[in-house]
C-alpha cells in the first residue's frame, strides 16, 4: 500500500512537472535576466554620473583659477556629453552667468530655458526660473517673467521668487501688487539681509499706495 502511494505520488509529480516545469524554468531565467539587466543598468548609471562628475571637475578647477580661459568650452562639453546629469544644469548656470557678464542676455536666457525644459522636475529648476525672470525684467519683458516666479507659498524658493515677482510687478507699474509680493519676501530673514533696499521699497510703495487710495 505504501509502495503504491509513493508510485502515485511520483506519477503526480511527473504530471505536474510536465504542466508547470517549463514555465518555471522560463520564469527563473527571465528573473535572472531581469536581475542582470538591472545590475547592468545600475552600473551604467553610476558610470554616467562618475563621468559627469569628472567632466565638471574641470569647470570647477577653472573657476578657482584667476583666468577663466576654457570655462565656456568645458561647461558646454559637460552639457553635450552628460545632458541628463545635474552637472549639466550647473554647467548651464555657468554659461548663463558668462553670457550675463558679457551683456548677452538672449544667450543667458537660452541656457536657463534649457534647464527649465530639459530638467523640469529638478530641484534646481526653480533657481533657473528665478534667474530667467530677472533677465526678462532687464529686457523689459516683465509680463513673461511673472509666470516664472508665481510659486506656491511653502516652497523652498517662495520668498526669493516673491522678491523678483515684486520687481516684475513694479516694472509693470502694479504698485499695490508689487507691495504684497515684497512683503511676502520678508518672510525669509536671509532675503531681507541680502537685499537691504527691500525695506526701502516697501516703505516707499506703502506711502504711494496709501496716497493713491486717498485720492480715489
Secondary structure, DSSP 8 states (H G I E B T S, - for coil): -HHHHHHHHHHHHHHHHHHHHHHHHHHHHHHHHHHHHHHHHHHHHHHHHHHHHHHHHHHHHHHHSS--TTHHHHHHHHHHH-TTSHHHHHHHHHHHHHHHHTT-HHHHHHHHHHHHHH-TTSTTHHHHHHHHHHHHHHTT-HHHHHGGG---TTSTTHHHHHHHHHHHHHHTT-HHHHHHHHHHHTTSHHHHHH-THHHHHHHHHHHHHHHHHHH-
